[in-house]
Structures are given as C-alpha cells and as structure tokens.
Amino acid sequence: MRKKYVDFAREIALFYMFFQHGVLTVLKQSENAGVIFFLNEIVPFCSALFLFLAGYSIVLSLKKNGVSSYNLHNFTHLIKRGVVLCAASSVLFFIENGFQTPDIFLTSGILNTIGIFIIISSVFLFIPYRRIFFTIFTISATIVYVYFDLKETYFVPFNYGYEPIFPTILFGFVGITFGLFADRIEEKSKLEKAFYFCAALVGVVIHLAFSFKYGFLKVFFTEFGRYTVERIFSEKYLFSSLFYGGREYSDFQALIWNFRTNSFFAALGSTFFLIGSLYFMEPFFKKYLPKKIFIPGKYAFINYFYHLAILAILTQTSGFNSLGKYQFLTLLVSLFIGSYIISYIAEFITKPKKTI
C-alpha cells in the first residue's frame, strides 16, 4: 500500500520546483521581489527533499507485501530507471542550453543527479550488510564534501557544473540510508514512532541553531548559504543554431547556485522535520483525504519532466525571463492543473486492465 505522506512530500517538492524553475527561467528579474523573492531564496530545502525522497522511495518500492525484495529483476529495473532519467535530463538540457559539454552528460539537471544516484545505489543495495555500507559511505562522502567546501575547492563539473552533483546527490544517499533503517523497524510500532519523532526533533534542533545565527530560514539565502556557479556556454551549440547557421556566435553566461556547508545541513534538517512530521499525519491523510489529491506525487518524475519541457519550450519561443508577475502566476497555476491532468492520464494508462 502506498504511503500518502510520502506522495504528499513529493508534491511539495514537485510544486516548489515548478515555482523555482519558473522564477529562474521565465519570470522577469525585476518582478522577483517580496514573497516571490523570499520563497525563491529558501528553495535549497526543496532539492534536498526531492533527492531524499528518491532514495527513501527506492527502499519502499523494493518492499512488496511486507517483504523486502532484493533480486536480479529489481537490480536491472533500477539500472534501467537510472539510465532513462539521465537520458531524459540530457534531452531537456539540450533543448534549453544546447550541446554544452561536459554538462550535458554529467550535470544536466536534478534528474541526471537522481539517475546517477540510482545507478550507484543499485550496485550496493544487493550486497550483505547494506545498512552498514550506506551509513559509512554517506558519512564519508559528506566529510569529503564538507572538507572541499570549507577549502573552497571546486571541480568542474562535479561541484561546479550546471546542476552540480555534489552535494545534492548526498541527500539521496541519506534518504536510502534512512529508508533502510526505517524498513528494519517498520513492524515495531513504538520504535517506529520514536524513530520518526527523533528525525523531526533533529530537524527542529538544526533549524533552531541556524535561526539563532542567521535568522529564520535565512541560512538558505544567497548571501549566507550558497555560492554561485558560473558556466560559460556557446551559442554555436544551441538547439536553435542547428537550423540557423552561417552567423557569428557569442558566448552566454549561465549562473547557478550550489550549497554551502551550512545550508546543506539546514536542508537536511528541513527534510528530517518534514518527513518526521508528515509520518504522524498518515492516519489523517488516509481517513479524510481522497487518494486523487496525492496523485501528482505518485507520478513525480513524469510531472518533473513535463514542467521542465514546458519551461524549455517557453524559453525558446519567448526568451528567458520574459513574463510579468501575473503572467508568471497564471503559468504556475496552469502547470499545477496540468500536473493533475498528466497524472490522471498516467494512472489510466498504467492501471491494470480487468479480465472477465
């Protein structure tokens, strides 16, 4: 049975990415003010939540009818899924930015990061002592990331690419580690509740600490918790240049942000708090809310691809940052409605046919 609180968390991450990517690509920068500015500044928690859920959901998907299933079929399924996500991300990157290397292959977008994460995880999910391995691996990789961040050492494209793999991929490994431990205690009700309560409590403590230092949620703001990645791309390799050759090409700048150590841990805290809190809302979701409300979360990756495709087309037809505030809000509402329509279509197509 699907966990509604997980689908709801996916919806939060998904719809927030609709907003953030819209602000980044189609909203006029002069309109990025007030509430829109604040919501866009705290967006790092959204990336953390999305990757965490990707890892957490792998463990849930491997558990059928209360029995964890780690076999060759699931291994190949995960590999295929990872490859598809990487390919889809590269296609979207090509439509928006062209054939810019090495970013198109290694750092084309968050779907690419998730795809790489799934491929790596699939190899180690089927070994003995997987909980111990993922715990040690995740902690070690985090220490390495923190060291390089504090030293301000950057490697193109891994922590200095169009969509830097590090540290975003670490949220996925935290999610899969969290899921493996949660899976072990799931049938032990009191211990399970204590586990999720502690996760939420850890999140609260982390945010209280950062709030005292920076102010409420300001650890996510650009001046405190991020650094800017500057990528220089050539117009020669844009999608449109395939059809309009014979002219002079110039370079253009792509500015992206990446996590500092403080916002990385703050994003983990936000994720722990949200997952821990939503876990206790599962009975309410099941009793009072219809499952159709959660359907975009069920088809999160389809909806993610859908909204990026729409935004990529808009940037090619209308240009970057061309919409006013009310045009942007209208687009945002349309994307939300469209995600439900896309999800219902996907549900209809994938629903098992009844046999007579």
Buried (B, 14 or more C-beta within 10 A) or exposed (E): EEBBBBBBBBBBBBBBBBBBBBBBBBBBEEBBEEEBEEBBBBBBBBBBBBBBBBBBBBBBBBBEEEEEEEEEEBBEBBBEBBEBBBBBBBBBBBBBBBBBEEBBBBBBBBBBBBBBBBBBBBEEBBEEEBBEBBBEBBBEBBEEBBEBBEEEEBEBBBBBBBBBBBBBBBBBBBBBBBBBBBBBBBEEEEEBBEBBBEBBEBBBEBBEBBBEEBEEBBBBBEEBBBBEBEBEBBBBBBBEBEEEEEEEEEEBEBEBBBBBBBBBBBBBBBBBBBBBBBBEEBEEBEEEEEEEBBBBBBBBBBBBBBBBBBBBEBBBEEEBBBBEBEBBBEBBEEBBEBBBEBBBEBBEEEEEEEEE
